[in-house]
């Protein structure tokens, strides 16, 4: 998930340098969403992994 977010961030940077503002904005938005999903899943898995086994 994090690799997809980094990929879209790189696409956004390249598109911004080349002057494609719409594509850069869209790729940046997708990268932000993917990073937030990654962060939530990481926190949930971290908390669930530290619970004591019953």
MOPAC internal coordinates of N, CA, C and O (Angstrom, degrees):
PM7 1SCF
backbone

  N    0.0000 0     0.00 0     0.00 0    0    0    0
  C    1.4518 1     0.00 0     0.00 0    1    0    0
  C    1.5308 1   110.22 1     0.00 0    2    1    0
  O    1.2310 1   121.46 1   137.71 1    3    2    1
  N    1.3103 1   114.81 1   -42.29 1    3    2    1
  C    1.4626 1   118.55 1   179.68 1    5    3    2
  C    1.5273 1   111.20 1   -66.69 1    6    5    3
  O    1.2310 1   120.77 1   145.84 1    7    6    5
  N    1.3218 1   116.12 1   -34.16 1    7    6    5
  C    1.4680 1   118.86 1   179.02 1    9    7    6
  C    1.5229 1   111.35 1   -66.19 1   10    9    7
  O    1.2310 1   120.08 1   144.65 1   11   10    9
  N    1.3330 1   117.44 1   -35.35 1   11   10    9
  C    1.4712 1   120.31 1   176.36 1   13   11   10
  C    1.5192 1   110.48 1   -65.93 1   14   13   11
  O    1.2310 1   120.32 1   138.70 1   15   14   13
  N    1.3305 1   117.00 1   -41.30 1   15   14   13
  C    1.4628 1   120.38 1   179.38 1   17   15   14
  C    1.5296 1   110.50 1   -62.98 1   18   17   15
  O    1.2310 1   120.44 1   138.20 1   19   18   17
  N    1.3182 1   116.76 1   -41.80 1   19   18   17
  C    1.4637 1   120.26 1   178.63 1   21   19   18
  C    1.5262 1   110.72 1   -66.37 1   22   21   19
  O    1.2310 1   120.46 1   141.43 1   23   22   21
  N    1.3341 1   116.72 1   -38.57 1   23   22   21
  C    1.4630 1   121.04 1   178.16 1   25   23   22
  C    1.5238 1   111.37 1   -61.33 1   26   25   23
  O    1.2310 1   120.40 1   133.18 1   27   26   25
  N    1.3193 1   116.85 1   -46.82 1   27   26   25
  C    1.4599 1   119.84 1   179.41 1   29   27   26
  C    1.5238 1   111.62 1   -67.31 1   30   29   27
  O    1.2310 1   120.07 1   147.77 1   31   30   29
  N    1.3202 1   117.48 1   -32.23 1   31   30   29
  C    1.4571 1   120.27 1   176.32 1   33   31   30
  C    1.5292 1   110.74 1   -65.74 1   34   33   31
  O    1.2310 1   120.28 1   138.40 1   35   34   33
  N    1.3158 1   117.07 1   -41.60 1   35   34   33
  C    1.4675 1   120.63 1   177.73 1   37   35   34
  C    1.5260 1   110.60 1   -65.35 1   38   37   35
  O    1.2310 1   120.51 1   139.29 1   39   38   37
  N    1.3381 1   116.63 1   -40.71 1   39   38   37
  C    1.4697 1   120.08 1   176.48 1   41   39   38
  C    1.5228 1   110.24 1   -60.78 1   42   41   39
  O    1.2310 1   120.31 1   138.57 1   43   42   41
  N    1.3368 1   117.01 1   -41.43 1   43   42   41
  C    1.4599 1   120.80 1   179.76 1   45   43   42
  C    1.5233 1   111.45 1   -63.86 1   46   45   43
  O    1.2310 1   120.32 1   138.61 1   47   46   45
  N    1.3271 1   117.00 1   -41.39 1   47   46   45
  C    1.4698 1   120.21 1  -179.84 1   49   47   46
  C    1.5266 1   110.56 1   -65.58 1   50   49   47
  O    1.2310 1   120.29 1   135.79 1   51   50   49
  N    1.3259 1   117.05 1   -44.21 1   51   50   49
  C    1.4645 1   120.52 1   179.60 1   53   51   50
  C    1.5300 1   110.54 1   -64.21 1   54   53   51
  O    1.2310 1   120.33 1   137.18 1   55   54   53
  N    1.3269 1   116.98 1   -42.82 1   55   54   53
  C    1.4629 1   120.50 1   179.53 1   57   55   54
  C    1.5292 1   111.17 1   -64.54 1   58   57   55
  O    1.2310 1   120.44 1   142.32 1   59   58   57
  N    1.3260 1   116.77 1   -37.68 1   59   58   57
  C    1.4607 1   119.55 1   179.16 1   61   59   58
  C    1.5262 1   111.43 1   -67.16 1   62   61   59
  O    1.2310 1   120.58 1   140.35 1   63   62   61
  N    1.3240 1   116.50 1   -39.65 1   63   62   61
  C    1.4634 1   120.19 1   178.97 1   65   63   62
  C    1.5266 1   110.60 1   -64.57 1   66   65   63
  O    1.2310 1   120.35 1   142.34 1   67   66   65
  N    1.3391 1   116.93 1   -37.66 1   67   66   65
  C    1.4619 1   121.19 1  -178.72 1   69   67   66
  C    1.5272 1   112.88 1   -81.79 1   70   69   67
  O    1.2310 1   120.17 1   173.04 1   71   70   69
  N    1.3239 1   117.29 1    -6.96 1   71   70   69
  C    1.4604 1   120.38 1   175.07 1   73   71   70
  C    1.5133 1   115.32 1    95.81 1   74   73   71
  O    1.2310 1   119.68 1  -168.52 1   75   74   73
  N    1.3041 1   118.22 1    11.48 1   75   74   73
  C    1.4671 1   121.06 1   178.13 1   77   75   74
  C    1.5295 1   108.74 1   -92.32 1   78   77   75
  O    1.2310 1   120.67 1   -94.51 1   79   78   77
  N    1.3208 1   116.33 1    85.49 1   79   78   77
  C    1.4626 1   121.21 1  -174.15 1   81   79   78
  C    1.5081 1   114.29 1   -66.38 1   82   81   79
  O    1.2310 1   120.24 1   139.85 1   83   82   81
  N    1.3309 1   117.14 1   -40.15 1   83   82   81
  C    1.4636 1   120.38 1  -178.72 1   85   83   82
  C    1.5148 1   112.33 1   -65.49 1   86   85   83
  O    1.2310 1   121.24 1   135.21 1   87   86   85
  N    1.3157 1   115.23 1   -44.79 1   87   86   85
  C    1.4670 1   119.74 1   179.15 1   89   87   86
  C    1.5224 1   110.37 1   -66.27 1   90   89   87
  O    1.2310 1   120.40 1   140.86 1   91   90   89
  N    1.3207 1   116.83 1   -39.14 1   91   90   89
  C    1.4637 1   120.76 1  -179.99 1   93   91   90
  C    1.5324 1   110.54 1   -64.25 1   94   93   91
  O    1.2310 1   120.50 1   137.93 1   95   94   93
  N    1.3242 1   116.64 1   -42.07 1   95   94   93
  C    1.4642 1   119.93 1   179.07 1   97   95   94
  C    1.5120 1   112.39 1   -64.83 1   98   97   95
  O    1.2310 1   120.77 1   138.87 1   99   98   97
  N    1.3280 1   116.13 1   -41.13 1   99   98   97
  C    1.4630 1   120.48 1   179.30 1  101   99   98
  C    1.5241 1   110.82 1   -66.19 1  102  101   99
  O    1.2310 1   120.26 1   134.83 1  103  102  101
  N    1.3175 1   117.11 1   -45.17 1  103  102  101
  C    1.4636 1   120.23 1   179.90 1  105  103  102
  C    1.5230 1   111.19 1   -64.73 1  106  105  103
  O    1.2310 1   120.09 1   144.17 1  107  106  105
  N    1.3162 1   117.44 1   -35.83 1  107  106  105
  C    1.4586 1   120.49 1   177.28 1  109  107  106
  C    1.5275 1   110.87 1   -65.34 1  110  109  107
  O    1.2310 1   120.67 1   137.41 1  111  110  109
  N    1.3272 1   116.33 1   -42.59 1  111  110  109
  C    1.4677 1   120.15 1   177.82 1  113  111  110
  C    1.5201 1   112.11 1   -62.03 1  114  113  111
  O    1.2310 1   120.37 1   137.58 1  115  114  113
  N    1.3365 1   116.89 1   -42.42 1  115  114  113
  C    1.4612 1   120.77 1   178.29 1  117  115  114
  C    1.5227 1   110.20 1   -64.45 1  118  117  115
  O    1.2310 1   120.20 1   138.55 1  119  118  117
  N    1.3364 1   117.22 1   -41.45 1  119  118  117
  C    1.4688 1   120.59 1   179.46 1  121  119  118
  C    1.5275 1   110.87 1   -62.75 1  122  121  119
  O    1.2310 1   120.08 1   140.03 1  123  122  121
  N    1.3271 1   117.46 1   -39.97 1  123  122  121
  C    1.4681 1   120.43 1   178.65 1  125  123  122
  C    1.5226 1   111.27 1   -63.89 1  126  125  123
  O    1.2310 1   120.54 1   135.45 1  127  126  125
  N    1.3226 1   116.57 1   -44.55 1  127  126  125
  C    1.4683 1   120.79 1  -179.38 1  129  127  126
  C    1.5221 1   110.31 1   -63.51 1  130  129  127
  O    1.2310 1   120.29 1   133.85 1  131  130  129
  N    1.3330 1   117.05 1   -46.15 1  131  130  129
  C    1.4570 1   120.30 1  -179.79 1  133  131  130
  C    1.5239 1   111.43 1   -63.35 1  134  133  131
  O    1.2310 1   119.98 1   142.18 1  135  134  133
  N    1.3270 1   117.65 1   -37.82 1  135  134  133
  C    1.4626 1   120.02 1   178.68 1  137  135  134
  C    1.5256 1   110.85 1   -65.96 1  138  137  135
  O    1.2310 1   120.15 1   139.52 1  139  138  137
  N    1.3240 1   117.33 1   -40.48 1  139  138  137
  C    1.4637 1   119.75 1   178.72 1  141  139  138
  C    1.5271 1   111.50 1   -65.79 1  142  141  139
  O    1.2310 1   120.29 1   140.02 1  143  142  141
  N    1.3275 1   117.05 1   -39.98 1  143  142  141
  C    1.4693 1   120.22 1   176.84 1  145  143  142
  C    1.5259 1   109.72 1   -63.23 1  146  145  143
  O    1.2310 1   120.32 1   136.25 1  147  146  145
  N    1.3347 1   116.98 1   -43.75 1  147  146  145
  C    1.4661 1   120.53 1   177.18 1  149  147  146
  C    1.5220 1   110.77 1   -59.06 1  150  149  147
  O    1.2310 1   120.24 1   135.26 1  151  150  149
  N    1.3197 1   117.14 1   -44.74 1  151  150  149
  C    1.4600 1   121.44 1  -177.91 1  153  151  150
  C    1.5296 1   111.21 1   -63.24 1  154  153  151
  O    1.2310 1   120.18 1   135.92 1  155  154  153
  N    1.3262 1   117.26 1   -44.08 1  155  154  153
  C    1.4656 1   120.89 1   179.29 1  157  155  154
  C    1.5265 1   110.47 1   -63.69 1  158  157  155
  O    1.2310 1   120.06 1   134.35 1  159  158  157
  N    1.3281 1   117.48 1   -45.65 1  159  158  157
  C    1.4620 1   120.19 1   179.27 1  161  159  158
  C    1.5257 1   111.86 1   -64.09 1  162  161  159
  O    1.2310 1   120.10 1   143.09 1  163  162  161
  N    1.3228 1   117.41 1   -36.91 1  163  162  161
  C    1.4581 1   120.68 1   177.60 1  165  163  162
  C    1.5170 1   111.05 1   -64.04 1  166  165  163
  O    1.2310 1   120.12 1   134.47 1  167  166  165
  N    1.3211 1   117.38 1   -45.53 1  167  166  165
  C    1.4694 1   121.02 1  -179.02 1  169  167  166
  C    1.5248 1   110.70 1   -65.01 1  170  169  167
  O    1.2310 1   120.21 1   137.10 1  171  170  169
  N    1.3301 1   117.21 1   -42.90 1  171  170  169
  C    1.4669 1   120.65 1   179.29 1  173  171  170
  C    1.5227 1   110.38 1   -62.92 1  174  173  171
  O    1.2310 1   119.58 1   134.62 1  175  174  173
  N    1.3244 1   118.41 1   -45.38 1  175  174  173
  C    1.4568 1   120.40 1  -179.84 1  177  175  174
  C    1.5209 1   111.30 1   -67.18 1  178  177  175
  O    1.2310 1   119.99 1   146.39 1  179  178  177
  N    1.3275 1   117.62 1   -33.61 1  179  178  177
  C    1.4594 1   120.61 1   177.46 1  181  179  178
  C    1.5225 1   110.81 1   -65.70 1  182  181  179
  O    1.2310 1   120.36 1   135.93 1  183  182  181
  N    1.3203 1   116.92 1   -44.07 1  183  182  181
  C    1.4673 1   120.85 1  -179.48 1  185  183  182
  C    1.5217 1   111.00 1   -68.45 1  186  185  183
  O    1.2310 1   120.38 1   136.74 1  187  186  185
  N    1.3364 1   116.89 1   -43.26 1  187  186  185
  C    1.4629 1   120.37 1  -178.40 1  189  187  186
  C    1.5326 1   111.27 1   -68.14 1  190  189  187
  O    1.2310 1   119.84 1   149.35 1  191  190  189
  N    1.3023 1   117.92 1   -30.65 1  191  190  189
  C    1.4614 1   120.78 1  -179.60 1  193  191  190
  C    1.5162 1   113.02 1   -74.69 1  194  193  191
  O    1.2310 1   119.73 1   159.42 1  195  194  193
  N    1.3137 1   118.11 1   -20.58 1  195  194  193
  C    1.4600 1   121.59 1  -177.42 1  197  195  194
  C    1.5238 1   112.81 1   -95.15 1  198  197  195
  O    1.2310 1   120.34 1   179.29 1  199  198  197
  N    1.3248 1   116.96 1    -0.71 1  199  198  197
  C    1.4654 1   119.20 1   178.43 1  201  199  198
  C    1.5212 1   110.44 1   -71.62 1  202  201  199
  O    1.2310 1   120.22 1   -35.98 1  203  202  201
  N    1.3283 1   117.19 1   144.02 1  203  202  201
  C    1.4708 1   118.75 1   176.95 1  205  203  202
  C    1.5280 1   110.70 1   -71.46 1  206  205  203
  O    1.2310 1   120.74 1   -37.34 1  207  206  205
  N    1.3101 1   116.19 1   142.66 1  207  206  205
  C    1.4650 1   121.72 1   178.49 1  209  207  206
  C    1.5218 1   109.18 1   -76.71 1  210  209  207
  O    1.2310 1   120.98 1   -41.64 1  211  210  209
  N    1.3394 1   115.74 1   138.36 1  211  210  209
  C    1.4663 1   119.81 1  -179.64 1  213  211  210
  C    1.5036 1   111.19 1   -99.84 1  214  213  211
  O    1.2310 1   120.10 1   180.00 1  215  214  213

